[in-house]
Amino acid sequence: MWVLNPLTITADQVIASNIAEDDAPVWTAGTYAKEALAIHNHGLFESLVADNTAEPGTDELSWFRRSSTNKFKPFDRKNSSPAQNAESITYTIQPGVRIDTLALIDTDATEATISITVPGQGVVFTQTRQAIRSENRATFYGWFFGERKYRRTLVFLDIPTYSGVANATIDVTVSKPNGTAGLGEILMGRIWKVGITLYETAPRLVSFSVDQRDAWGNLILTKRRATRNVSYRFAIPPGEIEYLLDEFANLTATELLFMGGNNIETFGTTLFGTFKDLTTPIEGPNATQAQIEVEGFMG
């Protein structure tokens, strides 16, 4: 099992994008009507009162923060509302530190490409990942006539970390020709290889839809979103238990990317979420099978 504690990317580190920040007018001091919209500090706010003169973000009774602006949604750690743009989404990011992993969460695209450019060296890394799933494309009929399905999480590993890369710029592109591209989150940082993922790791889906019956027994269905959770089982040497507990104690209430490992995305074990419980029974002198419960965010 691998864990990525992603960097916090600020607006100053987002050098360029093809998404304009024009969701609403930028807030300036003045008077706003009820339900008026305004952008402030890269957030989209709605006025809750008439004759509103308060500054967004300073008075919760006057302004409601709907979301980040469309441009900055991939950096707000809330992949329930992705950024959208016609045909493609591009970002140029300068994180200021070395990374070895970059993940794109809740994508709606046919492919994604990242490129890393180091000053004085040019492009030192580029990679394209196809998002189309191959499970239903194995036959002639399936390839040409089957329903096209796409992966929503794409992870780029083994990004070079040698000296100089800390000053690099990272170009991210997700593409969906003749459609609307979507991108929930851009996560990047250094991967932590915690242990070896084992069988009996169990992905599951939790629905937040509500099923109720009225006074006559008719079933009323209220459709809501669902979230994925995973119970990871993984092996570590018993001597690492104390280190493991200390490290995860520092990661409570933290948005993390969990991965079963490399090239096993089809098992549903790559999840953006937070852990709820960690159990490390001491089973023997050579290895112990730990278990961690991870609750995914909406997506």
N, C-alpha and C positions, 0 to 999 in steps of 0.2 A: 504494500500500500504506500502510495506517495501523497504528500500534502504540499500544497502551494499556499503560502501566506502572502497574498498579492500586495504589491506596492500601492500606496495612495498616489494617484495621479491628479495633480492640480491643473487648473486652467492654464497656468503659465507654462506647463510642460506640454500642452497640446499646441503644437506649432502651427498646424494647418489642418483643414478639413474641407471637403466639398459640401458639407451641410451648413447652410446659413443659419445664424441664430436670430430668426425672425418670427418666432412663434407668436409674439405680441410686441407692442411698443416697449422700449426700455423705460423703466420707472424713473421719473424725475419728480422732484418735490412739487406738489400741487394737490388738487382735489379730484378724487376718483369716485365714480358712481358704483353702486352695488352691482356685482357680477362683472365689473371691468377686469381685464387681464393686463398684467404687466410683467416684464422680465426684470429680475434683480438678482445680482450675484449668481447668474447662470441658472436661476430657478424660475419656474412659471407660477405666478401668484394670481389668485382670484380675490377680488375685494368682497368682503362679507357684509359691508355696511354702506349706506349712502354717505355722501360728503366725507369720504375717507381721506384724511390727510396724513395718516401714519405711514411710516416706512415699512415696506414688506420685510418680514423676518424679525421685527421688533415687537409686534403685537398680534398674538394669535387670534384675538377676538375681531381684528380688523382685516387680516389677510389670511388666506388659506393657501399653503404651498401645494399645488397640484402635483408637481413633479420637477425634475430637472428639465431644462430645455432639451429639445430634440437632439441638438448637437452634443450635449454633455451627458445624455443618458447612459452611454457605455462606461461611465466612470463613477456612477453613483452607488454601485454595489446593490442595485435593485433591478434584477433582470425581468421583473414582471411587466415592464413597459419599455420595449426596445426602441432604439433610434431607427428611423425609416427614411429612405431616400430613393428616388427613381433610379433603377438599374444598378447603382453601385454606391458604396459608402467608402470614403477614404479618410485616413487620419495620418498625420505625421506627429510622432511623439518623441520627446527627448527626456527619458526618465532620470538621467544623471547618474545612474549606477549600472553595474553589470547585471544582466539577467541571463538565465539559461532556459526559461520556459515562458511561452506566451499562449494564452488560451482565449478563444472567442466563444462566448456563451450565448445561447438562445439566438442563433443566427437564422436568417431566412435568405439563403443564397445558394448558388450552384457551385461556387468555389471561393477560396480565400487565399490571398498571397501576403506574405510579410517579407520585407527587405530591410537589411540593416546597413547603414552607411556610416563609416568612420571618417572623420576629417583627415584629409591627407592620404587616405587609403582607398576611398571609394566604397563600393558595395562589397561587403565581406560575407554576406549571407543572404540568400533568397530561397524561398520555398513556397510552393503552391499546393494546397490541399483541395482535392475534389470533395464536395459535400454530398454528391449523389450516393445513395446506398445501393449496394450490389446484391442484396439478399434476394430481391425479386427480379433480377436481371440476368439470371444464369442461363436462361434458355433464349432461343431465337424469338419466340413469341413475347416472352417477358421483356426482352430488351427493346423491341420495337413498339409493343402495344401495352405493356404493363404500366401500372401507375408509377409515376416517378416520385420517389421519396428521398428526403435529404436529411443528412445529419445536422443536428442543431448545435452540437458542441464540437469544436475543432481545436486540437492542441498541437502546438509546435514545440518540439523538444530539441535538445542538443544545440541550442544557440551558442555560438562561440563566446567565451568569457575572458579572453586574453586581454592584456593591458591595452588601453585605448578604447575599448568597447564602451566603457563608462561614459564617454563623450559622444556616443553614437546617436543618430536619429533612427527611429523605427517607423517604417511606412507600412500601414495596414490597409488592405483593400478587400472588401467582400463584394461579390458581383452576382447580379441576377438579371441578365439581359431580358428586356421586354417585360419586366416586372418591377416590383417594389422590394428593394433589398432591406433586410432588417438585421440589427445587431444589438443584443441585450447588454453584454458586458465585455470589456477588454481587460483581461487579468494578466499580470506579468510579475516575474520575480525569480527566486531561486528555489528549486524543488527540493523537498526533504524526503528521501527514500526511507520510510519508517520501518518497513518490514516486508516479508514475502506474503502476498495475498493468497489466501487458501480457498479451496472449495467450501461450500456452505456460506460464502458471502452471499447476502440476499438483498437484491434490489426489490423495492415494493412501491406501489402507487397509493397515495392517500387522497381521496376525493373530499372536497369541501362543499359539494352539492348537497342540497337538503331535500329529503323525501318526506312528505307529510300527507296525512289524509284529512279530508274535510269531514263535516258532521254526517255526510251520507256515505262515507267510505271511499270517495274518489281520491285517487293518488295525485297529489300536486307535486310536480318536480320543479325545483329551482336550481338551474344549472349554474355552477360556479367552477372555478379552476381547481386543478389538482396539483399536488406536489409529489416529487419522487423522494423517497428515503432509501438509505442503504444501511444494512448491518454488515460491517466489514469484519471478517476474520482474517488475522494475519499472524505470522510467526516471527518471533524475535528471540535472541538469546536472553535467558533469565537475568544476566548481569546488566541488561539495558533497561530493566523495568523502572528503576528509580529515575533514570534520565527521561524515559518516556513520560512518566507521570509529571515530572517537573515541567517538561516542555509543553504538554497539553494544558497544564494548569495556567500557563501564560496565554493560552489561546481560547479561553472561554469567551463566549459572546463575541466571537470573531468570525468574519466571513472568510471561508477557506475553500479552496478547490481540492477535492479528494479524487484520487485516481487509483484504480486497481493496479495499474501498471502500463507498460508500453504496448500499443497495438492490440488492446483488448476492449476498445470502445463498444463493440457490439454486445458486450455482456451487460451494459447499462451500469457500469461501476465508476463512471466519471460524473461527479456531482458537485455543484456549487452550493454550499450550505454551511451549517455549523454543527459541531458535535454536541451530543447531549449526555453521553455516558461512555465511560471507558473502563473495561474490566480486564485485568491482567492476572489470571490464575497461574500459580507456579506449578507447572505440570511435570517438570523433569529437569535434569541437570544441563541439558543441551539446548532445549528450545521450549518456549511456552506459546500457546495459542491465545493471543489477545483478541478482544472484540470491542469495537467502537460503533456506537449508534449515531448516524449522521442524518440530520433533517435538512432536506433541500429547500431552497427558496422557490417561490412561485416561478414557473417557467413553462 
